[in-house]
Amino acid sequence: MKTLEQSAVEARVVRMLRGLASPIRFRIAVELAERKECSAAALAAMLPLSASSLFEHLTVLRGCGVVQSTGAGPARLFCLDPTALDFLAGFLSGTAQRARSWAGLVEAPGWAEGSMGLTVRDATAADAAAIATIYNQGIEDRVATLETVLRTSEERAEWLATRGPRHPVLVAEDRNIAVVGWASLNSFNPRPAYDHVADLSVYVAREQRGRGIGDLLLSALEGRARANGFHKMVLAAFPTNAPGMRLYERHGFLTVGIYHEQGLLDGRWVDVIVMEKILG
Ligand SMILES: CC(C)(COP(=O)(O)OP(=O)(O)OC[C@H]1O[C@@H](n2cnc3c(N)ncnc32)[C@H](O)[C@@H]1OP(=O)(O)O)[C@@H](O)C(=O)NCCC(=O)NCCS
């Protein structure tokens, strides 16, 4: 009989899924996400569990890498490991993206639709006009980019045609409104030594911002970056872009530094923040 060869990544994913595959452990993880640090006593007060069984569940969650702890004895504190959960989410999202790339798969009703009635899929030439409109809103709003030249559908169609498989453009599509956002993995630098770094862009239609579309696109993009073998994602943004900052911080991007007075936009100096996320 053949034995199953598992990569280290697959083995880690399976370990984490096994750890979480119990209603009570899943609930412990959800409760831990709500607070910074938590003692076993505080968890016991929230959950219908004896101290010994809570301890067993926490041991399993620590063993599979979902939960971390610090301190000892009754003073020991527990918290989730956000990097581990990002890894799990990124792997699953990348798997979904690959599945979605099979033509015909999304014909089954509801298969590709998320909870908000949104689908994330690879962009096609037919999306060029919507991508141009949404990008132009970002340019005009002066919140997102030092770019000032508006785009046309033709220019975006050419841009789409130049993309290789490692640098996809994804679109978020609303069941009722069509394309409501796009995101892309961009080449950071053509030198081969930079092959493991992807720059990213994410733009949501003006009237659709703040309903989780940026979050959805960035999750999908990270999944694709992992699936495409990137080691790291980087971005440049305006530190004054509150939704952008919130989005990137929540996805675990860390600040590399700030270029002060990097751009002159409408006669005003603009700072640019550089952020990165190591995908591991
Ligand atoms: C930045 C952008 C991509 C975020 O996408 P979005 O769909 O609007 O954001 P989401 O709804 O997913 O929200 C992301 C986070 O930002 C927060 N947020 C949303 N709007 C906000 C606002 N006006 N002020 C502060 N935080 C805000 C959300 O609460 C959420 O954080 P949470 O999950 O902790 O609650 C989108 O606003 C956009 O396209 N802006 C113009 C273009 C741009 O700035 N692109 C980024 C270039 S670097």
The ligand as an SDF file (V2000), in Angstrom:
LIG
                    3D

 48 50  0  0  0  0  0  0  0  0999 V2000
   -8.2200   50.7980    1.8960 C   0  0  0  0  0  0  0  0  0  0  0  0
   -9.3400   49.9300    1.3260 C   0  0  0  0  0  0  0  0  0  0  0  0
   -8.7580   48.9710    0.2930 C   0  0  0  0  0  0  0  0  0  0  0  0
   -9.9340   49.0930    2.4910 C   0  0  0  0  0  0  0  0  0  0  0  0
  -10.9640   48.3000    1.9690 O   0  0  0  0  0  0  0  0  0  0  0  0
  -12.4130   48.3520    2.6320 P   0  0  0  0  0  0  0  0  0  0  0  0
  -13.2430   47.3380    1.9600 O   0  0  0  0  0  0  0  0  0  0  0  0
  -12.8960   49.7470    2.6250 O   0  0  0  0  0  0  0  0  0  0  0  0
  -12.0450   47.9500    4.1210 O   0  0  0  0  0  0  0  0  0  0  0  0
  -12.7750   46.8890    5.0590 P   0  0  0  0  0  0  0  0  0  0  0  0
  -14.2520   47.1560    5.0670 O   0  0  0  0  0  0  0  0  0  0  0  0
  -12.3130   45.5170    4.6960 O   0  0  0  0  0  0  0  0  0  0  0  0
  -12.1760   47.3310    6.4490 O   0  0  0  0  0  0  0  0  0  0  0  0
  -10.8480   47.1150    6.7930 C   0  0  0  0  0  0  0  0  0  0  0  0
  -10.6090   47.6810    8.1640 C   0  0  0  0  0  0  0  0  0  0  0  0
  -10.6010   49.1150    8.0750 O   0  0  0  0  0  0  0  0  0  0  0  0
  -11.5480   49.6540    8.9860 C   0  0  0  0  0  0  0  0  0  0  0  0
  -12.1110   50.8240    8.3700 N   0  0  0  0  0  0  0  0  0  0  0  0
  -12.9530   50.8620    7.3170 C   0  0  0  0  0  0  0  0  0  0  0  0
  -13.2580   52.1450    7.0370 N   0  0  0  0  0  0  0  0  0  0  0  0
  -12.6010   52.9030    7.9490 C   0  0  0  0  0  0  0  0  0  0  0  0
  -12.4940   54.2990    8.1830 C   0  0  0  0  0  0  0  0  0  0  0  0
  -13.1160   55.1710    7.3970 N   0  0  0  0  0  0  0  0  0  0  0  0
  -11.6880   54.7210    9.1870 N   0  0  0  0  0  0  0  0  0  0  0  0
  -11.0180   53.8390    9.9610 C   0  0  0  0  0  0  0  0  0  0  0  0
  -11.0710   52.4990    9.7850 N   0  0  0  0  0  0  0  0  0  0  0  0
  -11.8520   52.0500    8.7950 C   0  0  0  0  0  0  0  0  0  0  0  0
  -12.5730   48.5730    9.1680 C   0  0  0  0  0  0  0  0  0  0  0  0
  -13.2670   48.7280   10.3900 O   0  0  0  0  0  0  0  0  0  0  0  0
  -11.7190   47.3350    9.1380 C   0  0  0  0  0  0  0  0  0  0  0  0
  -11.0830   47.1270   10.3720 O   0  0  0  0  0  0  0  0  0  0  0  0
  -11.6960   46.0200   11.3760 P   0  0  0  0  0  0  0  0  0  0  0  0
  -11.7660   44.7560   10.5640 O   0  0  0  0  0  0  0  0  0  0  0  0
  -10.7260   45.9490   12.4540 O   0  0  0  0  0  0  0  0  0  0  0  0
  -13.0440   46.5080   11.7520 O   0  0  0  0  0  0  0  0  0  0  0  0
  -10.4970   50.7720    0.7070 C   0  0  0  0  0  0  0  0  0  0  0  0
  -11.0040   51.6360    1.6650 O   0  0  0  0  0  0  0  0  0  0  0  0
  -10.0650   51.5350   -0.5310 C   0  0  0  0  0  0  0  0  0  0  0  0
  -10.1080   51.0260   -1.6350 O   0  0  0  0  0  0  0  0  0  0  0  0
   -9.6630   52.7960   -0.3650 N   0  0  0  0  0  0  0  0  0  0  0  0
   -9.2010   53.6010   -1.4970 C   0  0  0  0  0  0  0  0  0  0  0  0
   -7.9990   52.9650   -2.1620 C   0  0  0  0  0  0  0  0  0  0  0  0
   -6.9140   52.6430   -1.1680 C   0  0  0  0  0  0  0  0  0  0  0  0
   -6.6980   53.3940   -0.2240 O   0  0  0  0  0  0  0  0  0  0  0  0
   -6.2110   51.5440   -1.4180 N   0  0  0  0  0  0  0  0  0  0  0  0
   -5.0800   51.1730   -0.6100 C   0  0  0  0  0  0  0  0  0  0  0  0
   -3.8690   51.7880   -1.2200 C   0  0  0  0  0  0  0  0  0  0  0  0
   -2.4440   51.5510   -0.1820 S   0  0  0  0  0  0  0  0  0  0  0  0
  1  2  1  0
  2  3  1  0
  2  4  1  0
  2 36  1  0
  4  5  1  0
  5  6  1  0
  6  7  2  0
  6  8  1  0
  6  9  1  0
  9 10  1  0
 10 11  2  0
 10 12  1  0
 10 13  1  0
 13 14  1  0
 14 15  1  0
 15 16  1  0
 15 30  1  0
 16 17  1  0
 17 18  1  0
 17 28  1  0
 18 19  1  0
 18 27  1  0
 19 20  2  0
 20 21  1  0
 21 22  1  0
 21 27  2  0
 22 23  1  0
 22 24  2  0
 24 25  1  0
 25 26  2  0
 26 27  1  0
 28 29  1  0
 28 30  1  0
 30 31  1  0
 31 32  1  0
 32 33  2  0
 32 34  1  0
 32 35  1  0
 36 37  1  0
 36 38  1  0
 38 39  2  0
 38 40  1  0
 40 41  1  0
 41 42  1  0
 42 43  1  0
 43 44  2  0
 43 45  1  0
 45 46  1  0
 46 47  1  0
 47 48  1  0
M  END
$$$$
